[in-house]
Amino acid sequence: MTDETSGGHAIETLQVEDRRYPPSPEFSRQANARPDIYGKGFDEFWSDESKRVTFFEPWRELYEWKPPYAKWFIGGKLNVCYNCVDRHVESGLKDKVAYFWEGEPEDDRREITFGQLQKEVVRFANGLKKLGVKKGTHVGIYMGMIPELPVAMLACTRIGAPFTVVFGGFSGESLSDRMNDMQCELLITQDEGWRRGNRVPLKANADDALDQSSTVKRCLVVRRTGGDINMQQGRDVWAHDVLKDVDDDPKKCPCEPMDSEDLLYLLYTSGTTAKPKGIIHTTAGYLVGVSTTHHYIFDVKPKSVYWCAADIGWVTGHSYIVFGPLANATTGIIYEGTPDFPDKDRWWKIVERYRPDILYTAPTTIRTHMKWGPEYAQKHDLSSLRVLGSVGEPINPEAWVWYREHVGGNRTPVVDTWWQTETGMILITPLPGITTLKPGSATKPFPTIDAAVYNNAGEEVPPGGGGYLVMRKPWPAMLRGIFGDPERYQQTYWSRWKDTYFVGDGARVDEDGDFWLLGRVDDVMNVSGHRISTIEV
């Protein structure tokens, strides 16, 4: 029995998994990550990795750490849109595909090159300027998975307008809460979206939110379905009307130089009782963090086609559909719909059509495909896949093995990644080509990440024991606070142990130093006096 008041294990673990998957020699030979990556010092590693981002003015100081507040790449000036779009066009990649987009209706497809993306972003940014958006204006975005969503995000970053993306499945009330908290002056939305053949009433939901918003003055509406929607005169305006005859010359809309620590975006985490927390992410550290992790963890190559099947409305989409991949000039796939429309093999049709070598999705989705059976995947050629990723929750070993066998052809590494909205970037993960994989384990902290498992007394738990996951050093993409609520930031993440980031997840470390995530510490059951994570049930 665990004594909650002692230094005993905070959470007991029952999981036993002894299967091992070492990297193949062929994969290791060509892997982006080399074995010496873990031997680099903290300052050396991040100083070197910062070179993958272009600064208009170089940074003077790598970081400043005054717990719980970090600053990174101090003194530098840069622009996220320039790093994600313009510099690739300037370096000769204007004809490289930035996104393959597929709508839920199967004949809706677009191929958008970096050159085309630049023109669309410039037009959109100039359209925003026509509506009064300037550096420092706060913008809300409430859209489905259409190309105009990353275009809108990039247009905001080009101008220097901080934004918040609200997931298109959220209600009007959730949207108004977030816009009011951030004090957004403009909302960007669309008429409707598609989900399993049904129209999603995004503009109608936005109308409900706008009725409860005291700060939003204008609403810019992108046409998607052509459905009949309400447009309020003087407030609502169609994007195609605003963008008509707008200049798409990048020289007419230069990228605004931003300080390294300027606010890039807020992303709200949902509280069950309290109001949502607006997680602050800033410019340089975030971009360096997501581009670096994207490069090594997914082993991205210049000719890679990469599909992160998350929604851009979540942090996974921000970091690993938009900013990380585009900073690395990676060709991505965006799909609007669900995995089972019109049939349960829709995803595998997409893999066969666009030939991605990397797929990144959630355990819940993998388990859904397991339930449907492997025959849907077996109907299609998935041989292009080279790396599989998992995100969002701990993956159970059975789903991990099924994913590798039936989607990866029993040959692909599975990178089980752990991170949060708050961390901004992946923190615990295998590195393909180096790491011996264990189904169900996120394995090792990313280079320089100082992760540990503590018991209730704040002592490190010995191998095999369960406890609370913590971080003991800063990292570039870490949250900089909760918008407008520094006390809540301190209380939520930093009050448990001195200068230590309290994750809120349970974990254990095995004898090899590999981490096994046990889910949220509030998802713990008491069984005969033993506290057991629900992930193990």
Secondary structure, 3 states (H helix, E strand, C coil): CCCCCCCCCCEECCCCCCCCECCCHHHHHHCCCCHHHHHCCHHHHHHHHHHHCCCCECCCEEEEEECCEEEEEECCEECHHHHHHHHHHHCCCCCCEEEEEECCCCCCEEEEEHHHHHHHHHHHHHHHHHCCCCCCCCEEEECCCCCHHHHHHHHHHHHCCCEEECCCCCCHHHHHHHHHHHCCCEEEEECCEEECCEEECHHHHHHHHHHCCCCCCEEEEECCCCCCCCCCCCCEEEHHHHCCCCCCCHHHCCCCCEECCCEEEEEEECCCCCCCEEEEEECHHHHHHHHHHHHHHCCCCCCCEEEECCCCCCHHHHHHHHHHHHHCCCEEEEECCCCCCCCCCHHHHHHHHHCCCEEEECHHHHHHHHHHCCHHHHCCCCCCCCEEEECCCCCCHHHHHHHHHHHCCCCCCEEECECCCCCCCCCECCCCCCCCECCCCCECECCCCCEEEECCCCCECCCCCEEEEEECCCCCCCCCCECCCHHHHHHHHCCCCCCCEEEEEEEEECCCCCEEEEEECCCEEEECCEEEEHHHC
